[in-house]
């Protein structure tokens, strides 16, 4: 029993019913749906288990032979899968991927010779889609984070070798690659030597995948690095061997042979160092190619960002001229505001009002005049010796008048 067969395969009662003829759906809907679901899923499981999306009717009969019985309704199941678009002929697939010439030849062969239903090659599309996703998973896990940062480019043979646990034939592998190319996940190119090369879509890139001369050169560089790595490994084994032989010759006293082995070891060590230097140079070239690609991506991001920034400024009505004009208006407004503040803060002066300074000045003048009058009109000396005024002496009327004027001035202030 194949590992992909379901548990029901071991149950004789269930399998007797499933192996029998499918009744038409209008007659028995439950029986039709149950058998159709079982054989549809079993065909899918068998294609995945056999690692091959291509089969024919005879192949299915052999896969699903149970004891001496063959499923009686495989042809009905295949017709239903064709109607759903889950199964097509390999010829139909190739017609869609080979251009007008291939399409014309395929149609001509079909019209002239017809096709045999038992030997006609069929393609199970759900299996192709599943294998395509698994192939992308292999790329993500094993190649996308390559140390040389150029893992999106890989040779056809290398990728097929990695995918053998999923895909067993080159025919199915090519079909899966064509499917991934249809959905934009990779493209297929060739080197100058005619070697097929796969290029996967760069993660996060919106651009379509294009194969360039640089991609072909990457494959050539990697092949050279693989060859150097293999040669270095062989030389290191030689170094180890010569070292052991040299030590053995020394222990046996064969100094001449020991010297000869020592020279060979040193020559091999020099070869290892030279080839390792070549390997490092190639690795540096790969890093530089990757850096150039990354710089291109960064430059495109800068360009996109600049365009978006300019568009945003335009939508918001912002430009250098408008900003300068606005700032000039702001400066003028600030100057006007300062002038207004200075005007408001200055003291209010009434033209009809006498200021304190004027009053002080007038007082000083009056005092000066009073002192002059006093010096010019001195009082007469007293007649009695004791300096007492006579009772009949009249008061100083000028002083009284001065006091009265000062009082009136204070009241006016």
C-alpha positions as CSV (number, residue, x, y, z in Angstrom):
1,X,0.0,0.0,0.0
2,X,1.4,3.4,-1.0
3,X,1.9,5.9,1.8
4,X,-0.3,8.5,0.1
5,X,-3.4,6.2,0.1
6,X,-6.1,7.1,2.7
7,X,-7.2,5.0,5.7
8,X,-10.4,3.9,3.8
9,X,-8.1,1.8,1.6
10,X,-7.8,-0.8,4.3
11,X,-11.5,-1.0,4.9
12,X,-13.0,-3.7,2.5
13,X,-16.6,-2.6,3.1
14,X,-16.0,1.1,2.3
15,X,-13.7,0.3,-0.6
16,X,-16.2,-2.0,-2.2
17,X,-18.6,0.9,-2.4
18,X,-16.0,3.4,-3.5
19,X,-14.7,1.1,-6.3
20,X,-18.1,0.6,-7.7
21,X,-19.7,2.6,-10.5
22,X,-20.7,6.2,-9.7
23,X,-24.4,6.8,-10.2
24,X,-25.5,10.0,-11.9
25,X,-25.9,12.9,-9.4
26,X,-29.6,13.4,-10.1
27,X,-30.2,9.8,-9.2
28,X,-28.1,9.7,-6.0
29,X,-26.6,13.0,-5.0
30,X,-25.0,11.6,-1.7
31,X,-23.3,8.7,-3.4
32,X,-22.1,10.8,-6.3
33,X,-20.6,13.5,-4.1
34,X,-18.9,11.0,-1.7
35,X,-17.2,9.0,-4.4
36,X,-16.2,12.1,-6.4
37,X,-14.7,13.8,-3.3
38,X,-12.8,10.6,-2.4
39,X,-11.3,10.0,-5.8
40,X,-10.5,13.7,-6.4
41,X,-8.5,13.8,-3.2
42,X,-6.9,10.5,-3.8
43,X,-5.7,11.6,-7.3
44,X,-4.2,14.7,-5.8
45,X,-2.5,12.8,-3.0
46,X,-1.1,10.3,-5.5
47,X,0.4,13.0,-7.7
48,X,2.0,14.7,-4.7
49,X,3.2,11.3,-3.4
50,X,4.7,10.3,-6.7
51,X,6.2,13.8,-7.1
52,X,4.8,14.0,-10.6
53,X,1.9,16.1,-11.8
54,X,1.7,14.3,-15.2
55,X,-0.1,11.0,-15.6
56,X,-2.4,9.1,-17.9
57,X,-5.4,6.9,-17.4
58,X,-3.5,3.7,-17.4
59,X,-1.1,5.0,-14.8
60,X,-4.1,5.8,-12.5
61,X,-5.5,2.3,-13.0
62,X,-2.2,0.8,-11.8
63,X,-1.9,3.2,-8.8
64,X,-5.4,2.5,-7.6
65,X,-5.6,-1.3,-8.3
66,X,-6.8,-3.0,-5.1
67,X,-6.4,-6.7,-5.0
68,X,-7.9,-7.7,-8.4
69,X,-10.2,-4.7,-8.7
70,X,-9.8,-1.4,-10.6
71,X,-11.9,1.7,-9.8
72,X,-14.9,1.5,-12.1
73,X,-15.5,5.2,-12.3
74,X,-12.1,6.8,-13.0
75,X,-13.2,8.0,-16.4
76,X,-16.2,9.8,-14.9
77,X,-13.9,11.4,-12.2
78,X,-11.4,12.6,-14.9
79,X,-14.2,14.0,-17.0
80,X,-15.5,16.0,-14.0
81,X,-12.0,17.3,-13.2
82,X,-11.5,18.4,-16.8
83,X,-14.9,20.2,-16.7
84,X,-13.7,22.0,-13.5
85,X,-10.4,22.9,-15.1
86,X,-8.3,21.0,-12.6
87,X,-7.0,18.5,-15.2
88,X,-5.9,19.4,-18.7
89,X,-3.9,17.6,-21.3
90,X,-0.1,18.2,-21.5
91,X,-0.6,19.3,-25.1
92,X,-3.1,22.0,-24.0
93,X,-0.5,23.3,-21.5
94,X,2.2,23.3,-24.0
95,X,0.0,25.1,-26.5
96,X,-0.4,28.0,-24.0
97,X,3.4,28.2,-23.5
98,X,4.9,27.5,-26.9
99,X,3.6,30.3,-29.1
100,X,1.7,30.2,-32.4
101,X,4.0,27.8,-34.2
102,X,3.8,25.2,-31.4
103,X,0.0,25.7,-31.1
104,X,-0.5,25.1,-34.8
105,X,1.6,21.9,-34.9
106,X,-0.2,20.5,-31.8
107,X,-3.6,21.2,-33.4
108,X,-2.5,19.7,-36.7
109,X,-1.4,16.5,-35.0
110,X,-4.6,16.3,-33.0
111,X,-6.7,16.8,-36.2
112,X,-4.7,14.3,-38.2
113,X,-4.1,11.5,-35.8
114,X,-6.5,12.1,-32.9
115,X,-5.6,11.0,-29.4
116,X,-6.0,7.9,-27.3
117,X,-7.9,8.5,-24.0
118,X,-5.9,5.8,-22.2
119,X,-2.4,7.0,-23.2
120,X,-3.2,10.7,-23.3
121,X,-0.9,12.6,-21.0
122,X,-2.8,14.6,-18.4
123,X,-1.7,17.4,-16.1
124,X,-3.1,17.9,-12.6
125,X,-3.1,21.6,-12.0
126,X,-3.6,21.6,-8.2
127,X,-0.5,19.6,-7.9
128,X,1.4,22.0,-10.1
129,X,0.3,24.9,-7.9
130,X,1.3,23.1,-4.7
131,X,4.7,22.2,-6.2
132,X,5.2,25.8,-7.2
133,X,4.6,27.0,-3.7
134,X,6.9,24.4,-2.3
135,X,9.6,25.5,-4.8
136,X,9.2,29.0,-3.6
137,X,9.6,27.8,0.0
138,X,12.9,26.1,-0.9
139,X,14.1,29.3,-2.4
140,X,13.1,31.3,0.7
141,X,14.8,28.9,3.1
142,X,17.9,28.0,1.2
143,X,18.7,30.7,-1.3
144,X,17.1,34.1,-0.5
145,X,19.6,34.8,2.4
146,X,22.7,33.6,0.5
147,X,25.9,35.0,2.0
148,X,26.8,36.6,-1.3
149,X,23.3,38.4,-1.4
150,X,22.6,37.2,-4.9
151,X,20.5,34.1,-4.2
152,X,17.7,35.1,-6.5
153,X,19.8,33.8,-9.5
154,X,20.4,30.0,-9.7
155,X,21.1,27.5,-12.4
156,X,18.4,25.2,-13.6
157,X,20.4,22.1,-12.6
158,X,21.1,23.3,-9.1
159,X,17.5,24.2,-8.5
160,X,16.2,20.9,-9.8
161,X,18.7,19.0,-7.6
162,X,17.3,20.9,-4.6
163,X,13.7,20.2,-5.6
164,X,14.1,16.4,-6.2
165,X,12.4,15.6,-2.9
166,X,9.3,17.3,-4.3
167,X,9.5,16.8,-8.1
168,X,10.8,13.7,-9.7
169,X,10.9,14.5,-13.5
170,X,12.3,17.3,-15.5
171,X,9.0,17.5,-17.4
172,X,7.0,18.3,-14.3
173,X,9.8,20.6,-13.1
174,X,9.6,22.6,-16.4
175,X,5.8,22.9,-16.1
176,X,6.1,24.1,-12.5
177,X,8.7,26.8,-13.6
178,X,6.3,27.9,-16.4
179,X,3.5,28.2,-13.8
180,X,5.7,30.4,-11.5
181,X,6.7,32.4,-14.6
182,X,3.0,32.9,-15.4
183,X,2.3,34.4,-11.9
184,X,5.4,36.6,-12.0
185,X,7.5,34.8,-9.4
186,X,10.5,34.0,-11.7
187,X,11.8,34.1,-15.2
188,X,14.1,31.7,-17.1
189,X,17.1,32.8,-19.1
190,X,20.3,31.3,-20.6
191,X,24.0,32.0,-20.2
192,X,26.4,32.5,-23.1
193,X,27.1,28.8,-23.0
194,X,23.5,27.9,-23.3
195,X,22.9,26.9,-19.7
196,X,19.4,27.5,-18.3
197,X,19.3,29.9,-15.4
198,X,16.4,30.8,-13.1
199,X,15.9,34.2,-11.6
200,X,13.4,34.6,-8.7
201,X,11.5,37.7,-7.9
202,X,13.3,39.9,-5.5
203,X,11.5,40.1,-2.2
204,X,9.5,43.4,-1.9
205,X,10.1,44.5,-5.5
206,X,7.1,45.5,-7.6
207,X,9.0,45.4,-10.9
208,X,8.6,42.4,-13.2
209,X,11.4,39.8,-13.1
210,X,13.9,40.4,-16.0
211,X,16.9,38.3,-16.9
212,X,20.0,40.3,-17.7
213,X,23.6,39.7,-18.6
214,X,24.6,40.4,-15.0
215,X,22.4,37.5,-13.9
216,X,24.2,35.2,-16.4
217,X,27.6,36.4,-15.1
218,X,26.5,35.6,-11.6
219,X,26.0,32.0,-12.5
220,X,29.4,31.9,-14.2
221,X,31.0,33.4,-11.1
222,X,29.3,30.9,-8.8
223,X,30.4,28.0,-11.0
224,X,34.0,29.3,-10.8
225,X,33.7,29.6,-7.0
226,X,32.3,26.0,-6.8
227,X,35.2,24.7,-8.8
228,X,37.7,26.6,-6.6
229,X,36.1,25.3,-3.5
230,X,36.3,21.8,-4.7
231,X,40.0,22.2,-5.7
232,X,40.8,23.8,-2.3
233,X,39.2,20.8,-0.5
234,X,41.3,18.4,-2.6
235,X,44.5,20.4,-1.9
236,X,43.8,20.4,1.8
237,X,43.6,16.7,1.7
238,X,46.9,16.6,-0.1
239,X,48.5,18.8,2.6
240,X,47.2,16.5,5.3
241,X,48.5,13.4,3.4
242,X,52.0,15.0,2.8
243,X,52.3,16.0,6.4
244,X,51.5,12.4,7.6
245,X,54.0,11.0,5.1
246,X,56.7,13.5,6.2
247,X,56.3,12.5,9.8
248,X,56.3,8.8,9.0
249,X,59.6,9.2,7.0
250,X,61.2,11.1,9.9
251,X,60.2,8.4,12.4
252,X,61.8,5.8,10.1
253,X,64.9,7.9,9.7
254,X,64.4,8.6,6.0
255,X,65.4,12.2,6.1
256,X,65.6,12.6,2.3
257,X,62.0,11.3,1.7
258,X,60.8,13.5,4.6
259,X,62.3,16.6,2.9
260,X,60.6,15.7,-0.4
261,X,57.2,15.3,1.3
262,X,57.8,18.6,3.1
263,X,58.4,20.4,-0.2
264,X,55.2,18.9,-1.7
265,X,53.3,19.9,1.4
266,X,54.5,23.5,1.2
267,X,53.7,23.6,-2.5
268,X,50.2,22.4,-1.8
269,X,49.8,24.9,1.0
270,X,50.8,27.7,-1.4
271,X,48.2,26.5,-4.0
272,X,45.6,26.5,-1.3
273,X,46.4,30.1,-0.3
274,X,46.4,31.2,-4.0
275,X,43.1,29.5,-4.7
276,X,41.6,30.9,-1.5
277,X,42.6,34.4,-2.5
278,X,41.0,33.9,-5.9
279,X,37.8,32.6,-4.2
280,X,37.8,35.7,-1.9
281,X,38.1,38.0,-4.9
282,X,35.1,36.4,-6.6
283,X,33.1,36.6,-3.4
284,X,34.0,40.3,-3.2
285,X,32.8,40.8,-6.8
286,X,29.5,39.1,-5.9
287,X,29.1,41.4,-2.9
288,X,29.8,44.5,-5.0
289,X,27.2,43.4,-7.6
290,X,24.7,43.0,-4.8
291,X,25.6,46.3,-3.3
292,X,25.2,48.0,-6.7
293,X,21.7,46.5,-7.0
294,X,20.9,47.6,-3.4
295,X,22.1,51.1,-4.2
296,X,19.9,51.2,-7.3
297,X,16.9,50.2,-5.1
298,X,17.8,52.9,-2.5
299,X,18.1,55.5,-5.3
300,X,14.7,54.5,-6.7
301,X,13.3,54.9,-3.2
302,X,14.9,58.4,-2.9
303,X,13.4,59.4,-6.2
304,X,9.9,58.0,-5.3
305,X,10.2,59.8,-1.9
306,X,11.2,63.1,-3.5
307,X,8.3,62.9,-6.0
308,X,5.8,62.1,-3.2
309,X,7.2,65.0,-1.1
310,X,6.9,67.4,-4.0
311,X,3.3,66.2,-4.7
312,X,2.4,66.7,-1.0
313,X,3.8,70.2,-1.0
314,X,1.9,71.0,-4.2
315,X,-1.4,69.6,-2.7
316,X,-0.9,71.7,0.4
317,X,-0.1,74.9,-1.7
318,X,3.5,75.1,-0.4
319,X,6.4,76.5,-2.4
320,X,9.6,78.3,-1.6
321,X,8.3,81.6,-3.1
322,X,5.1,81.4,-1.1
323,X,7.0,80.6,2.1
324,X,9.4,83.5,1.6
325,X,6.5,85.8,0.9
326,X,4.6,84.7,4.0
327,X,7.7,85.1,6.2
328,X,8.2,88.6,4.9
329,X,4.6,89.4,5.8
330,X,5.2,88.0,9.2
331,X,8.3,90.2,9.7
332,X,6.4,93.3,8.6
333,X,3.5,92.4,10.9
334,X,5.9,92.0,13.8
335,X,7.5,95.4,13.1
336,X,4.0,97.0,13.0
337,X,3.2,95.3,16.3
338,X,6.3,96.7,18.0
339,X,5.5,100.2,16.9
340,X,2.0,99.8,18.3
341,X,3.4,98.5,21.6
342,X,5.7,101.5,21.8
343,X,2.9,103.9,21.1
344,X,0.7,102.3,23.7
345,X,3.4,102.3,26.4
346,X,4.4,106.0,25.9
347,X,2.9,108.4,28.6
348,X,-0.1,110.5,27.7
349,X,0.7,114.3,27.8
350,X,-2.1,116.9,28.1
351,X,-1.1,120.1,26.2
352,X,-3.1,122.3,28.6
353,X,-1.7,120.6,31.7
354,X,1.3,122.0,33.7
355,X,4.0,119.4,34.4
356,X,5.8,118.9,37.6
357,X,9.0,120.1,36.0
358,X,7.4,123.4,35.0
359,X,6.1,123.9,38.5
360,X,9.6,123.2,40.0
361,X,11.2,125.6,37.6
362,X,8.7,128.3,38.4
363,X,9.1,127.8,42.2
364,X,12.9,128.1,41.8
365,X,12.4,131.4,39.9
366,X,10.1,132.7,42.6
367,X,12.5,131.8,45.4
368,X,15.3,133.5,43.6
369,X,13.2,136.6,43.2
370,X,12.2,136.5,46.9
371,X,15.8,136.3,48.0
372,X,16.7,139.3,45.9
373,X,13.9,141.4,47.4
374,X,14.9,140.5,50.9
375,X,18.4,141.5,50.3
376,X,17.3,144.9,48.8
377,X,14.7,145.8,51.5
378,X,16.3,144.8,54.8
379,X,14.4,145.7,58.0
380,X,15.5,148.6,60.2
381,X,17.6,147.8,63.2
382,X,15.6,147.5,66.4
383,X,15.7,150.5,68.8
384,X,15.8,148.6,72.0
385,X,18.9,146.7,72.9
386,X,17.3,143.5,73.6
387,X,16.3,143.0,69.9
388,X,12.5,143.1,70.6
389,X,10.1,144.5,68.1
390,X,8.0,147.4,69.0
391,X,4.4,146.7,69.4
392,X,3.4,149.1,66.8
393,X,5.6,147.5,64.0
394,X,3.5,146.1,61.1
395,X,4.0,142.6,59.7
396,X,6.0,141.8,56.5
397,X,3.3,142.0,53.9
398,X,5.6,140.8,51.0
399,X,6.2,137.4,52.9
400,X,2.5,137.1,53.4
401,X,1.8,137.6,49.8
402,X,4.5,135.0,48.8
403,X,2.9,132.4,51.1
404,X,-0.5,133.1,49.6
405,X,0.9,132.6,46.0
406,X,2.5,129.3,46.9
407,X,-0.7,128.1,48.4
408,X,-2.6,129.0,45.3
409,X,0.0,127.3,43.1
410,X,-0.3,124.1,45.2
411,X,-4.0,124.1,44.8
412,X,-3.7,124.5,41.0
413,X,-1.4,121.4,40.7
